[in-house]
Amino acid sequence: MEYKTGDWRSSKPVWNWEKCTKCGLCWLFCPDASIRQRDDGFYEADLDYCKGCGICARECKPGAISMVEEER
């Protein structure tokens, strides 16, 4: 059985692809390993596992990640 741990998050990361430099710092610092690299080299969060902690947004040097309140 697979457990999805991101269903209680209150905010989620949203990328601005124009600012993203594909550096991978978001992936490196994510404590839940919920960030994946896409085929085009950009990164995105797997929202099934992202807990919304915001570390990826804080570590993103170009400011490409914003934390947005979840709509329920």
C-alpha positions as a Python dict, from the first residue, in 0.01 Angstrom:
ca = {
    (1, 'M'): (0, 0, 0),
    (2, 'E'): (130, 345, -90),
    (3, 'Y'): (80, 629, 156),
    (4, 'K'): (37, 980, 20),
    (5, 'T'): (148, 1229, 283),
    (6, 'G'): (68, 1565, 125),
    (7, 'D'): (-308, 1582, 170),
    (8, 'W'): (-303, 1800, 484),
    (9, 'R'): (-82, 2081, 348),
    (10, 'S'): (-212, 2441, 375),
    (11, 'S'): (7, 2589, 100),
    (12, 'K'): (180, 2455, -209),
    (13, 'P'): (481, 2558, -417),
    (14, 'V'): (416, 2716, -756),
    (15, 'W'): (699, 2772, -1004),
    (16, 'N'): (756, 3071, -1231),
    (17, 'W'): (927, 2893, -1521),
    (18, 'E'): (1065, 3222, -1658),
    (19, 'K'): (1268, 3274, -1340),
    (20, 'C'): (1374, 2911, -1290),
    (21, 'T'): (1739, 2843, -1377),
    (22, 'K'): (1708, 2463, -1334),
    (23, 'C'): (1973, 2474, -1059),
    (24, 'G'): (1808, 2201, -851),
    (25, 'L'): (1839, 2371, -511),
    (26, 'C'): (1469, 2309, -451),
    (27, 'W'): (1524, 1938, -511),
    (28, 'L'): (1837, 1932, -295),
    (29, 'F'): (1678, 2098, 9),
    (30, 'C'): (1334, 1932, 1),
    (31, 'P'): (1314, 1725, 323),
    (32, 'D'): (1041, 1501, 182),
    (33, 'A'): (1200, 1421, -156),
    (34, 'S'): (879, 1541, -318),
    (35, 'I'): (1046, 1748, -591),
    (36, 'R'): (1113, 1578, -922),
    (37, 'Q'): (1303, 1690, -1230),
    (38, 'R'): (1091, 1691, -1545),
    (39, 'D'): (1214, 1579, -1887),
    (40, 'D'): (1270, 1943, -1988),
    (41, 'G'): (1506, 1999, -1692),
    (42, 'F'): (1266, 2204, -1482),
    (43, 'Y'): (1159, 2089, -1136),
    (44, 'E'): (814, 2050, -986),
    (45, 'A'): (664, 1922, -664),
    (46, 'D'): (477, 1596, -642),
    (47, 'L'): (178, 1727, -450),
    (48, 'D'): (89, 1378, -331),
    (49, 'Y'): (391, 1402, -99),
    (50, 'C'): (470, 1775, -61),
    (51, 'K'): (384, 1896, 290),
    (52, 'G'): (400, 2266, 203),
    (53, 'C'): (689, 2352, 436),
    (54, 'G'): (822, 2620, 198),
    (55, 'I'): (1189, 2528, 222),
    (56, 'C'): (1209, 2502, -157),
    (57, 'A'): (1080, 2859, -193),
    (58, 'R'): (1319, 2993, 73),
    (59, 'E'): (1621, 2826, -88),
    (60, 'C'): (1535, 2929, -446),
    (61, 'K'): (1793, 3199, -524),
    (62, 'P'): (1618, 3344, -833),
    (63, 'G'): (1283, 3351, -649),
    (64, 'A'): (1110, 3121, -896),
    (65, 'I'): (899, 2942, -633),
    (66, 'S'): (609, 3100, -447),
    (67, 'M'): (404, 2936, -176),
    (68, 'V'): (34, 2968, -256),
    (69, 'E'): (-250, 2890, -18),
    (70, 'E'): (-429, 2565, -102),
    (71, 'E'): (-789, 2588, -216),
    (72, 'R'): (-1005, 2330, -43),
}
